[in-house]
């Protein structure tokens, strides 16, 4: 079972339910049991898709461009 939650910086993350601590890319380490769980999924692929949806909801869709168009 996997859980989806947010860091204090706003980044959505997922982890296995039995993991005690997780470290965000912002550098903050926190206990997963103390976080508000947004969703629970059966496998990592579904958790990854949920995280992607939450990130796009907050920050907008990802897009790619070439250097000459910047």
Chimera marker file (.cmm) of the C-alpha trace (Angstrom):
<marker_set name="trace">
<marker id="1" x="0.000" y="0.000" z="0.000" r="1" g="1" b="0" radius="0.5"/>
<marker id="2" x="1.275" y="3.485" z="-0.908" r="1" g="1" b="0" radius="0.5"/>
<marker id="3" x="0.271" y="6.848" z="0.551" r="1" g="1" b="0" radius="0.5"/>
<marker id="4" x="0.248" y="10.244" z="-1.158" r="1" g="1" b="0" radius="0.5"/>
<marker id="5" x="0.885" y="13.405" z="0.882" r="1" g="1" b="0" radius="0.5"/>
<marker id="6" x="2.359" y="16.910" z="0.613" r="1" g="1" b="0" radius="0.5"/>
<marker id="7" x="5.495" y="18.414" z="2.072" r="1" g="1" b="0" radius="0.5"/>
<marker id="8" x="5.355" y="21.810" z="3.783" r="1" g="1" b="0" radius="0.5"/>
<marker id="9" x="6.892" y="23.306" z="0.621" r="1" g="1" b="0" radius="0.5"/>
<marker id="10" x="3.832" y="22.139" z="-1.351" r="1" g="1" b="0" radius="0.5"/>
<marker id="11" x="5.389" y="19.293" z="-3.305" r="1" g="1" b="0" radius="0.5"/>
<marker id="12" x="3.245" y="16.172" z="-3.579" r="1" g="1" b="0" radius="0.5"/>
<marker id="13" x="5.050" y="12.952" z="-2.701" r="1" g="1" b="0" radius="0.5"/>
<marker id="14" x="4.337" y="9.271" z="-2.218" r="1" g="1" b="0" radius="0.5"/>
<marker id="15" x="5.854" y="6.521" z="-0.141" r="1" g="1" b="0" radius="0.5"/>
<marker id="16" x="5.162" y="2.996" z="1.020" r="1" g="1" b="0" radius="0.5"/>
<marker id="17" x="2.853" y="2.967" z="4.000" r="1" g="1" b="0" radius="0.5"/>
<marker id="18" x="5.361" y="1.128" z="6.221" r="1" g="1" b="0" radius="0.5"/>
<marker id="19" x="8.149" y="3.708" z="5.793" r="1" g="1" b="0" radius="0.5"/>
<marker id="20" x="8.718" y="5.858" z="8.891" r="1" g="1" b="0" radius="0.5"/>
<marker id="21" x="10.462" y="8.949" z="7.445" r="1" g="1" b="0" radius="0.5"/>
<marker id="22" x="10.769" y="10.647" z="4.082" r="1" g="1" b="0" radius="0.5"/>
<marker id="23" x="13.029" y="13.449" z="2.865" r="1" g="1" b="0" radius="0.5"/>
<marker id="24" x="11.730" y="15.987" z="0.362" r="1" g="1" b="0" radius="0.5"/>
<marker id="25" x="13.903" y="17.535" z="-2.346" r="1" g="1" b="0" radius="0.5"/>
<marker id="26" x="13.595" y="20.844" z="-0.438" r="1" g="1" b="0" radius="0.5"/>
<marker id="27" x="15.659" y="19.238" z="2.346" r="1" g="1" b="0" radius="0.5"/>
<marker id="28" x="12.975" y="18.789" z="5.004" r="1" g="1" b="0" radius="0.5"/>
<marker id="29" x="12.743" y="15.389" z="6.692" r="1" g="1" b="0" radius="0.5"/>
<marker id="30" x="9.458" y="14.449" z="8.320" r="1" g="1" b="0" radius="0.5"/>
<marker id="31" x="7.561" y="11.513" z="9.767" r="1" g="1" b="0" radius="0.5"/>
<marker id="32" x="4.967" y="10.147" z="7.363" r="1" g="1" b="0" radius="0.5"/>
<marker id="33" x="2.519" y="9.191" z="10.119" r="1" g="1" b="0" radius="0.5"/>
<marker id="34" x="2.243" y="12.846" z="11.153" r="1" g="1" b="0" radius="0.5"/>
<marker id="35" x="1.329" y="13.997" z="7.610" r="1" g="1" b="0" radius="0.5"/>
<marker id="36" x="-2.218" y="14.371" z="6.287" r="1" g="1" b="0" radius="0.5"/>
<marker id="37" x="-2.718" y="11.530" z="3.787" r="1" g="1" b="0" radius="0.5"/>
<marker id="38" x="-4.291" y="12.728" z="0.529" r="1" g="1" b="0" radius="0.5"/>
<marker id="39" x="-4.744" y="9.316" z="-1.098" r="1" g="1" b="0" radius="0.5"/>
<marker id="40" x="-3.914" y="5.621" z="-0.701" r="1" g="1" b="0" radius="0.5"/>
<marker id="41" x="-3.144" y="3.353" z="-3.649" r="1" g="1" b="0" radius="0.5"/>
<marker id="42" x="-2.309" y="-0.303" z="-4.164" r="1" g="1" b="0" radius="0.5"/>
<marker id="43" x="0.812" y="0.117" z="-6.307" r="1" g="1" b="0" radius="0.5"/>
<marker id="44" x="3.577" y="2.624" z="-6.999" r="1" g="1" b="0" radius="0.5"/>
<marker id="45" x="2.419" y="3.406" z="-10.540" r="1" g="1" b="0" radius="0.5"/>
<marker id="46" x="-0.994" y="4.618" z="-9.349" r="1" g="1" b="0" radius="0.5"/>
<marker id="47" x="0.668" y="6.653" z="-6.586" r="1" g="1" b="0" radius="0.5"/>
<marker id="48" x="3.007" y="8.227" z="-9.136" r="1" g="1" b="0" radius="0.5"/>
<marker id="49" x="0.081" y="9.173" z="-11.379" r="1" g="1" b="0" radius="0.5"/>
<marker id="50" x="-1.754" y="10.746" z="-8.434" r="1" g="1" b="0" radius="0.5"/>
<marker id="51" x="1.335" y="12.773" z="-7.508" r="1" g="1" b="0" radius="0.5"/>
<marker id="52" x="1.622" y="13.932" z="-11.123" r="1" g="1" b="0" radius="0.5"/>
<marker id="53" x="-2.035" y="15.035" z="-11.094" r="1" g="1" b="0" radius="0.5"/>
<marker id="54" x="-1.563" y="16.966" z="-7.842" r="1" g="1" b="0" radius="0.5"/>
<marker id="55" x="1.600" y="18.676" z="-9.109" r="1" g="1" b="0" radius="0.5"/>
<marker id="56" x="-0.096" y="19.706" z="-12.364" r="1" g="1" b="0" radius="0.5"/>
<marker id="57" x="-3.107" y="20.971" z="-10.403" r="1" g="1" b="0" radius="0.5"/>
<marker id="58" x="-0.908" y="23.195" z="-8.238" r="1" g="1" b="0" radius="0.5"/>
<marker id="59" x="1.806" y="24.279" z="-10.694" r="1" g="1" b="0" radius="0.5"/>
<marker id="60" x="0.183" y="23.781" z="-14.101" r="1" g="1" b="0" radius="0.5"/>
<marker id="61" x="0.986" y="21.233" z="-16.781" r="1" g="1" b="0" radius="0.5"/>
<marker id="62" x="4.509" y="20.367" z="-17.750" r="1" g="1" b="0" radius="0.5"/>
<marker id="63" x="5.643" y="21.472" z="-21.154" r="1" g="1" b="0" radius="0.5"/>
<marker id="64" x="8.885" y="21.195" z="-23.048" r="1" g="1" b="0" radius="0.5"/>
<marker id="65" x="10.423" y="23.636" z="-25.488" r="1" g="1" b="0" radius="0.5"/>
<marker id="66" x="13.693" y="24.140" z="-27.310" r="1" g="1" b="0" radius="0.5"/>
<marker id="67" x="16.329" y="26.680" z="-26.305" r="1" g="1" b="0" radius="0.5"/>
<marker id="68" x="15.756" y="28.843" z="-29.401" r="1" g="1" b="0" radius="0.5"/>
<marker id="69" x="12.141" y="29.511" z="-28.322" r="1" g="1" b="0" radius="0.5"/>
<marker id="70" x="13.011" y="30.802" z="-24.863" r="1" g="1" b="0" radius="0.5"/>
<link id1="1" id2="2" r="1" g="1" b="0" radius="0.2"/>
<link id1="2" id2="3" r="1" g="1" b="0" radius="0.2"/>
<link id1="3" id2="4" r="1" g="1" b="0" radius="0.2"/>
<link id1="4" id2="5" r="1" g="1" b="0" radius="0.2"/>
<link id1="5" id2="6" r="1" g="1" b="0" radius="0.2"/>
<link id1="6" id2="7" r="1" g="1" b="0" radius="0.2"/>
<link id1="7" id2="8" r="1" g="1" b="0" radius="0.2"/>
<link id1="8" id2="9" r="1" g="1" b="0" radius="0.2"/>
<link id1="9" id2="10" r="1" g="1" b="0" radius="0.2"/>
<link id1="10" id2="11" r="1" g="1" b="0" radius="0.2"/>
<link id1="11" id2="12" r="1" g="1" b="0" radius="0.2"/>
<link id1="12" id2="13" r="1" g="1" b="0" radius="0.2"/>
<link id1="13" id2="14" r="1" g="1" b="0" radius="0.2"/>
<link id1="14" id2="15" r="1" g="1" b="0" radius="0.2"/>
<link id1="15" id2="16" r="1" g="1" b="0" radius="0.2"/>
<link id1="16" id2="17" r="1" g="1" b="0" radius="0.2"/>
<link id1="17" id2="18" r="1" g="1" b="0" radius="0.2"/>
<link id1="18" id2="19" r="1" g="1" b="0" radius="0.2"/>
<link id1="19" id2="20" r="1" g="1" b="0" radius="0.2"/>
<link id1="20" id2="21" r="1" g="1" b="0" radius="0.2"/>
<link id1="21" id2="22" r="1" g="1" b="0" radius="0.2"/>
<link id1="22" id2="23" r="1" g="1" b="0" radius="0.2"/>
<link id1="23" id2="24" r="1" g="1" b="0" radius="0.2"/>
<link id1="24" id2="25" r="1" g="1" b="0" radius="0.2"/>
<link id1="25" id2="26" r="1" g="1" b="0" radius="0.2"/>
<link id1="26" id2="27" r="1" g="1" b="0" radius="0.2"/>
<link id1="27" id2="28" r="1" g="1" b="0" radius="0.2"/>
<link id1="28" id2="29" r="1" g="1" b="0" radius="0.2"/>
<link id1="29" id2="30" r="1" g="1" b="0" radius="0.2"/>
<link id1="30" id2="31" r="1" g="1" b="0" radius="0.2"/>
<link id1="31" id2="32" r="1" g="1" b="0" radius="0.2"/>
<link id1="32" id2="33" r="1" g="1" b="0" radius="0.2"/>
<link id1="33" id2="34" r="1" g="1" b="0" radius="0.2"/>
<link id1="34" id2="35" r="1" g="1" b="0" radius="0.2"/>
<link id1="35" id2="36" r="1" g="1" b="0" radius="0.2"/>
<link id1="36" id2="37" r="1" g="1" b="0" radius="0.2"/>
<link id1="37" id2="38" r="1" g="1" b="0" radius="0.2"/>
<link id1="38" id2="39" r="1" g="1" b="0" radius="0.2"/>
<link id1="39" id2="40" r="1" g="1" b="0" radius="0.2"/>
<link id1="40" id2="41" r="1" g="1" b="0" radius="0.2"/>
<link id1="41" id2="42" r="1" g="1" b="0" radius="0.2"/>
<link id1="42" id2="43" r="1" g="1" b="0" radius="0.2"/>
<link id1="43" id2="44" r="1" g="1" b="0" radius="0.2"/>
<link id1="44" id2="45" r="1" g="1" b="0" radius="0.2"/>
<link id1="45" id2="46" r="1" g="1" b="0" radius="0.2"/>
<link id1="46" id2="47" r="1" g="1" b="0" radius="0.2"/>
<link id1="47" id2="48" r="1" g="1" b="0" radius="0.2"/>
<link id1="48" id2="49" r="1" g="1" b="0" radius="0.2"/>
<link id1="49" id2="50" r="1" g="1" b="0" radius="0.2"/>
<link id1="50" id2="51" r="1" g="1" b="0" radius="0.2"/>
<link id1="51" id2="52" r="1" g="1" b="0" radius="0.2"/>
<link id1="52" id2="53" r="1" g="1" b="0" radius="0.2"/>
<link id1="53" id2="54" r="1" g="1" b="0" radius="0.2"/>
<link id1="54" id2="55" r="1" g="1" b="0" radius="0.2"/>
<link id1="55" id2="56" r="1" g="1" b="0" radius="0.2"/>
<link id1="56" id2="57" r="1" g="1" b="0" radius="0.2"/>
<link id1="57" id2="58" r="1" g="1" b="0" radius="0.2"/>
<link id1="58" id2="59" r="1" g="1" b="0" radius="0.2"/>
<link id1="59" id2="60" r="1" g="1" b="0" radius="0.2"/>
<link id1="60" id2="61" r="1" g="1" b="0" radius="0.2"/>
<link id1="61" id2="62" r="1" g="1" b="0" radius="0.2"/>
<link id1="62" id2="63" r="1" g="1" b="0" radius="0.2"/>
<link id1="63" id2="64" r="1" g="1" b="0" radius="0.2"/>
<link id1="64" id2="65" r="1" g="1" b="0" radius="0.2"/>
<link id1="65" id2="66" r="1" g="1" b="0" radius="0.2"/>
<link id1="66" id2="67" r="1" g="1" b="0" radius="0.2"/>
<link id1="67" id2="68" r="1" g="1" b="0" radius="0.2"/>
<link id1="68" id2="69" r="1" g="1" b="0" radius="0.2"/>
<link id1="69" id2="70" r="1" g="1" b="0" radius="0.2"/>
</marker_set>
